[in-house]
């Protein structure tokens, strides 16, 4: 089998988040083919307004519990589904619906071409790019335009340097942040763009969601709000200099409580996203 023949699919799980899911389907459908996308709806009460031909969409029993327990339940479910998919696919991409795995356009490779050429033992990580809304310069996201044509700044984030690509059955850590019992490798020229902090109004509306607050989402949402604050106040640095520094730093240093998770050693580095990414997501 040639590297270019590798079969790749992507999976995610969502609840009440079609805004990002529709963009997730459009992006990964373009990169991998809609028939290679697997979407699990967290709750039998979940329906989608849009129609998504060819995409494998399945509603499952809602995974109950506080945020940590529910996250654990969801990732265990997705780890099992990924293991089954690996019987038919060479690689499985696992991300949240607001996360987009992107090969640097400078490489001239599609995502599938990039991953087909990459050497992957158990998993592969991309450098985490936590996109934030600059409140003084940027308006709320408009779904009619690409996200990155509306957002210029991002925090280089170890939190989003996730183990998003797997080549063998593994047990993902909550939120795809790591794979248990395996090391990580952050690939050069591969980025995970996270948009959960990209719209202040959307984020603020979730604080008024009583169910989310009851289940312990406040700290999680506060972290996202901090990204907006950091991006809005920071003096941004150049992308090309700092993404390689961050990748090297994260590959070298580990979280003190988890050797297989990277760390930025608390450095808060905001960069300007290059124009070459604007039409990608």
N, C-alpha and C positions, 0 to 999 in steps of 0.2 A: 504493500500500500504506500503510495506517495504521501508526503506530508500534506499536500494540498487536498488529499482525499479524506482527511479526517472528518468524521461526523461530529458536529457540535450542537448542543441544545442549551436552552436557558430556562430556568424556573424561578418562580417567585410566589409569594403568598400575600394577599391583601385583604383588608377589611375597610370599607367606606373610603376608598382612595382612588377613584377612577381617573381623577385629574392626572395623577402621575402614571397610573397604569396604562392609560391610552398612549402616552408618550413612550413608555417602556415597550409596549407592543410594537409601536411604529418603528422605534429604533432597532430593537433586536430582530424584528421581522425583516427589516431591510438588510441587516448584517448576516442573519443566519437562515432566514426563510420562516414565514409564519407557522408552517407546519412543524417547526422544531421548537416551539415555545409552549411551556406548560405553566398554566396559571391556576393557582388554588385559592378559592374564595373562602375566607375564614368565617364560616357560618352558613347554614342552609337558608338563612333569611336573606342572603346576599344576591343581588341581581345587578347586571350591568346595563347602562342605557345604550351604549354603543354596541355595534355588531362587529365581530372579529372573526371573519371566515378563516378556517384552517387552524386557528389557535386552539390548543387543547385546554379547555376551561372546565374546572370541576369545583363545585361547592361541596365543602366538607363540614362536619360538625364543628361548631365554634369551640376554639380552645380557650377555656375559661381560666381565670386566675389573675392575680396581681401581675404587674408588668414583667417581672423577672421570671416567674413561674410560667406565664403564658409564652414568653419569648423562648424559654427552654422547650416547652411543648411544641411550638411551631418549628423550631430548628431540628428537633428530633424527627418530626414528621417529614421535613424536607430532606434530611439526611437519608431516610429510608427510601423516599421517592427517587433521590439522585442515584442511590445504589441500584435500584431497578432500571433506571434509564441507562446506566453504564453498561448494561447487557446489550444495548443497541447502539450506544454512542461511545466515541472515544473520549470526549470531554463534556463535562456539564458545568455551565455557569450558573451560580446562585447569587442573586442580589435582591435587595429590597426594591420596591417599585420606583423609588426616587433615586436609584443608583444606576450609573451608566458606565460600562467598561469601554474605554476608548483607546485605540492605538493612535499614537501621534501622527497627524496628517503628513508630517515631514517624511515619514517612512514610506509613504506611498503604498501602504498595505491596508486591506480591509481587516476588520477584527478577526474574521475566520482565518484569513491568510496569516496574520500575525501569530495567532494561537497554534495554527498548524505547524509553524516553523519552530515554535518555542519548545525547549526541552522541559518537560513537566514530569516529575516523579509522582508525587501525591497531589500537590496543589501548587498554584501560582497566584501571587498577589500583585496588585497594581498599586501605584502610589496614590494615597488618598488626597483628593482635592475637594475640600468642603466649601462649596460655593455659597457666599452670603450676599444679602442685599445691602448695598451701600445706601443708607437712608437719606443721605444728602444729595445723592446723584441719580438714584434709580427708582423707577415706578414699580408698582405691583406687576407680577408676571402676566403677560398676555398670551393665552394659549394659542393664538393665531400665528405666533412667531417662535422661532427657535429660542430655547432658554438662554443659550450662550450668546445670542445676539442682544440680549437684554441684561446680562450680568458680566461685569468686568473683573471682579475681584474674588479671591478665594483664599482660605486658610489651608496651608499644607498640614494635613492631619494624619497622625498615626492611627487615630480611631477608625479612619476609613480606608486604611491600607489593609483591606480584608483578603482573606483566602477565598477569593471569588471563583476560581477555576479549579476543578478537581479532575484527576485522571484515574482515580480508583475510589472504591467505596471508603468513605471516611465518616467520622463523627464531627460535624461542624460545631464550633462554639456558638453561643447565642448571637444572632445577627450576622452570621458568617465571619465573625472577627478572627477566627483561627480554625485550624483543624487539630483535634486532640491527638497527641502522641506523634506529631509530625512537626518539623521545622517549617519556616516560611522563607520564601525568596521573593523579593520585590523586583519585578522585571523592569528593565530599562525601556523607556518609550511607551509604557502602558500606564493608563491613569483610570482611577475610579472617581468619576464626578458624582458628588452627592448634592442633591438639591433640597433637602429637608429644611435648610436654613435660608433658602433663596427668596422667600416671600414673607415679610413681617406680618401682613394682614392675615394670611393663611395660617401662619403659625399661631398668632394671637387668638384666632377663632378656636383653636384646639384647646386653649386654656379654659374656654367656656363649655367644653364638652364634659358634662358631669360624669359620664361613664369612664372616660379616660382619666379624669382626676381621681375618681374612686379607686381605680385600679393602679394608681401609683405612677402616672405618667408625668407628674409635675417636674421632677428632677431631670427626666429625659428631655422634656421640652425646654427647660431652663438652659441646658447645655446648648441647644440649638439657638436659643435667643442670644447666648453669649457670643456665638459666631458672628451674628449680625452686628453686635456691639463692637467686636474686635475689628471686623472688616470696615465698619463705618469710621473708626477712629485711627486706624493704623496708617503709617506711611508705607505704601506698598513697594515691594522689591521686584527685581526682574525675574521673570519666569525661568529663563534658560540657565541662569546661574544657580538659582536656589532649588529647582526640582532635583537636580543631581546631588546637591549637598544633602537634601532631605532624604533621598533614596539611600545614599550611603550611610547616613546617620541611623536611619530606621533599620537597615539591614545589620548594622553593627550592634545596636543597643536593644535591650529587651526590657519589657515591663517587669518590675521586681516581683510581682505576684504571678506572672505567667511568662515563662521563658520563650514561648512560641507566639508572643505578641510584640510588635515593635513599639518603640517609643521615640519621641522627638525631644526627650529630656526637658519638657515643659517650654520649649521654644515656641513662640507664637509668631510665625512667619506668614505674612499676607503677600500674595503675589498678584501681578496683573496677568490675566488670562490672555494669551496671544490671539490675534485676529484669526489665525488659521483654524481655530476651533469653533468659530461662531456659527457655522451652518451644520455642525456635526450633531448636536443634540438640541 
